[in-house]
Amino acid sequence: MPEETLLTAPQANTVAEDASTGEGEASSQETNETTGAPPTETKSEETPSEPQSTEKQAAKPVVPEKYDISLPEDARLKETGVEAVATLSRELELPNESAQKIADHVEQAIATHVEAQNQWWTERSESWKEEIRADEEFGGTKLDGTLKEASKVLQRFGDEPLVKFLDESGTGNNPSLIRILARIGRVMGEDSFVRGDKSTKVDRSPEEVLYPNQGKEE
């Protein structure tokens, strides 16, 4: 933010099956047909099939009674967020190491989001500066006078927390805010009248400036 303004799968194991070709039986049958001898039965040696391999069962992770998740002191993931990570990790029966990784990823995601927001707001604040500078009524050569009039209103009716907010947030560059404060400053400067040989300046509140007829009887 600107410091000053014009006013963040499992693997499936496959078992190979031995396929018999039957070539021995076919050869024996052809010989018997030629000699006229009755076919002889040949006993094929049965080879024991290989037992199917089973998947190794992974050891069940140790779920701690209480997760020990550590983050930097300036972490954006607060206590409620850490508790949410712990609750989710317990539901998924995750070990402490996995819970810590989740918390680290969430913290990084928050930091990236905040940085993008700050960048967007900084760019917007700069675009506001350009807009008021290009304004035909309040910008250009009139900008200095506009800012003096707006600042006069801010100094009189604002306070230190407001000025700090306008600077830190960049809202002090908002063209609409500068315009309305400048207009009020102009009216305040023009609000004087002469009685006899004395010039008397009459100060009015912002409500009286904006709504001069409010509360008056017709």
Secondary structure, DSSP 8 states (H G I E B T S, - for coil): --S-------------------HHHHHHHHHHHHH-----------------------------SS------TT-SS-HHHHHHHHHHHHHTT--HHHHHHHHHHHHHHHHHHHHHHHHHHHHHHHHHHHHHHT-TTTSGGGHHHHHHHHHHHHHHH--HHHHHHHHHHSGGG-HHHHHHHHHHHHHHHH-EEEETTEEEE----HHHHH-TTTT---
